[in-house]
Amino acid sequence: MPLYIVDKPLTLHILTQLRDKNTDQINFRKNMVRLGRILGYEIANTLDYEIIEIETPLNVKTKGIDIVDLNNIVIINILRAAVPLVEGLLKAFPKARQGVIAASRVEINGAEVPKEMQVTIYYKKIPEIKAGIDNVIIADPMIATASTMLKVLEEIVRANPKRIYIVSVISSKYGIDRILSNYPSVYLFTVSIDPELNKKGYILPGLGDAGDRAFG
């Protein structure tokens, strides 16, 4: 199943604090980091592993697991909102290489924003992605219309990674459906699926502008 909803009590507890308008900048950022680490561990459970034999300090041999793909991780940071989320992911994947992509959507003043809005990538710096070997994690705390994510996916799929993971905190059903209809093999991890998009393309109930709340 490509969609993973990580709605356990701890993640929902942290999400509640993120949603609360009274949560200050520092605690908002810290909670985003915490969710990044937790979601990273959830992803790690889906990576390829090998059964190995080791010897304990008591000179006893036993079987264990080596998650070999922990060494084959590339994290793509969609600037700027994903920075604290990526900080948490890096705690789960300390050997990961990191790339950044900056994108902006075309603003329409005084009019309802179309769900299939135009997005422009104006900066990207991506490390080499080894085809069929590397697992790419794309981080963006909010997936609303998914227009930005679809634009980023266009860049990533060309490299033919082993797997592509998308990590978000809140996603809209509309955005999820757009992503999985275009890229059915992508793994998508989120804490909550929110029901609505407003006229500006923001998720409701949402948590506000994640970048503004994290960086003041």
C-alpha positions in Angstrom: 0.0 0.0 0.0 1.6 3.3 -1.0 -0.2 5.5 1.5 0.9 5.4 5.2 -1.1 7.4 7.7 1.0 7.7 10.8 -1.9 8.6 13.2 -0.6 7.1 16.4 -1.3 8.9 19.7 2.2 10.4 19.9 2.2 11.8 16.4 -1.4 13.2 16.9 -0.3 14.7 20.2 2.5 16.6 18.4 0.3 17.5 15.5 -2.2 19.0 18.0 0.5 21.3 19.3 1.5 22.3 15.7 -2.1 23.1 14.9 -2.6 25.3 18.0 -2.3 29.0 17.1 -0.8 29.6 20.6 2.2 27.4 20.0 5.2 29.8 19.6 7.9 29.7 17.0 10.5 27.7 18.9 8.1 25.0 20.0 6.5 24.8 16.6 9.9 24.2 15.0 10.9 21.7 17.7 7.7 19.7 17.2 8.2 19.7 13.4 11.7 18.2 14.1 10.2 15.5 16.4 7.7 14.5 13.7 10.5 14.3 11.1 12.4 11.9 13.3 9.3 9.7 13.9 8.3 9.7 10.3 11.9 8.8 9.4 11.7 5.7 11.6 8.4 4.7 10.0 10.1 4.9 6.6 13.0 2.9 7.9 10.6 0.0 8.6 9.8 -0.3 4.9 13.4 -0.3 3.6 15.2 -3.5 2.4 17.1 -5.5 5.0 19.2 -8.6 5.2 19.3 -11.3 7.9 22.8 -11.5 9.3 24.6 -13.5 11.9 26.6 -11.8 14.7 28.3 -12.8 17.9 27.5 -11.2 21.2 30.0 -10.4 24.0 29.0 -13.7 25.6 30.5 -15.6 22.6 27.0 -16.6 21.4 26.0 -16.4 17.7 22.6 -15.1 16.9 20.6 -13.8 14.0 19.9 -10.1 13.4 18.8 -7.6 10.8 20.9 -5.2 8.8 18.8 -2.5 7.1 21.2 -2.1 4.1 19.3 0.7 2.6 20.1 3.1 5.5 23.3 3.8 3.5 21.3 4.6 0.3 19.2 7.6 1.3 18.8 11.0 -0.4 16.6 13.6 1.3 15.2 16.4 -0.8 14.3 19.5 1.2 11.6 21.7 -0.4 12.6 25.1 0.9 11.9 26.7 3.2 9.1 25.1 5.2 10.6 21.6 5.2 13.8 22.6 6.9 12.8 21.5 10.5 11.1 18.4 9.1 14.3 17.5 7.3 16.3 18.1 10.5 14.2 15.4 12.1 14.6 13.1 9.2 18.4 13.5 9.4 18.3 12.2 12.9 16.7 9.0 11.6 19.0 8.9 8.6 22.4 10.4 9.7 24.2 9.1 6.6 21.7 10.6 4.2 22.8 12.9 1.4 20.7 16.0 1.1 19.4 18.1 -1.8 17.3 21.2 -1.9 14.7 22.5 -4.2 13.1 25.9 -4.1 9.8 26.4 -5.9 7.1 29.1 -6.0 3.6 29.0 -7.2 2.1 31.7 -9.5 0.0 34.0 -7.3 -3.4 35.1 -8.5 -4.6 38.3 -6.8 -8.2 38.7 -6.1 -9.3 35.4 -7.7 -9.8 31.9 -6.5 -6.6 29.8 -6.8 -7.0 26.9 -9.3 -6.2 23.5 -7.8 -3.9 22.7 -10.7 -1.8 25.9 -10.1 1.4 26.7 -12.0 4.6 26.1 -10.1 8.1 27.3 -11.0 11.3 25.7 -9.7 13.8 28.6 -9.3 16.7 26.8 -7.5 17.8 23.2 -7.2 20.9 21.4 -5.9 20.5 17.7 -5.9 23.3 15.2 -5.2 23.8 12.3 -7.6 21.1 9.7 -7.3 22.2 6.2 -8.0 19.6 4.6 -10.3 18.0 1.5 -8.8 20.0 1.9 -5.6 19.1 5.1 -3.8 15.9 5.8 -1.9 14.8 9.4 -2.3 12.7 11.1 0.5 11.0 14.3 -0.5 10.0 16.4 2.5 7.2 19.0 2.5 5.1 19.5 5.7 2.0 20.5 3.7 0.6 18.8 0.6 -2.4 20.9 -0.4 -3.0 20.9 -4.2 0.2 18.9 -4.7 1.2 21.1 -7.6 4.6 21.8 -6.0 5.2 18.1 -5.2 4.2 17.0 -8.7 6.7 19.5 -10.2 9.5 18.2 -7.9 8.6 14.6 -8.8 9.2 15.4 -12.4 12.8 16.2 -11.5 13.3 13.2 -9.3 11.8 10.4 -11.4 14.3 11.1 -14.2 17.0 9.7 -12.0 15.2 6.4 -11.6 15.7 5.9 -7.9 14.9 2.6 -6.2 12.0 4.1 -4.3 10.6 7.5 -3.8 9.1 8.5 -0.5 7.0 11.6 0.2 6.9 12.9 3.8 4.3 15.4 5.0 2.6 16.4 8.2 -0.7 17.3 6.7 -2.1 16.3 3.3 -5.3 16.9 1.5 -7.2 14.0 0.0 -7.2 16.0 -3.3 -3.4 16.3 -3.2 -2.8 12.7 -2.4 -5.1 11.5 -5.2 -3.2 13.7 -7.7 0.1 12.3 -6.6 -0.8 8.6 -6.6 -2.8 8.8 -9.8 0.3 10.2 -11.6 2.9 8.2 -9.6 1.3 5.1 -8.2 4.6 3.6 -7.0 5.5 6.5 -4.7 5.3 5.9 -1.0 3.5 8.7 0.8 3.7 9.2 4.6 1.5 11.7 6.4 0.1 12.2 9.9 -3.3 13.6 8.9 -5.5 13.9 5.8 -7.4 17.2 6.1 -10.8 17.4 4.3 -10.8 20.9 2.7 -8.9 23.4 0.6 -9.8 27.1 0.8 -9.9 29.6 -2.1 -6.2 30.2 -1.7 -5.3 26.6 -1.9 -4.6 26.2 1.9 -5.5 23.1 3.8 -8.3 23.3 6.4 -8.2 23.0 9.3 -4.5 22.9 8.6 -1.9 24.6 10.8 -1.2 27.9 9.0 1.9 28.7 7.0 4.5 26.2 8.2 7.4 28.3 7.0 6.2 31.5 8.7 5.4 29.7 11.9 8.8 27.9 12.0 10.9 30.9 11.1 8.9 33.9 12.4 
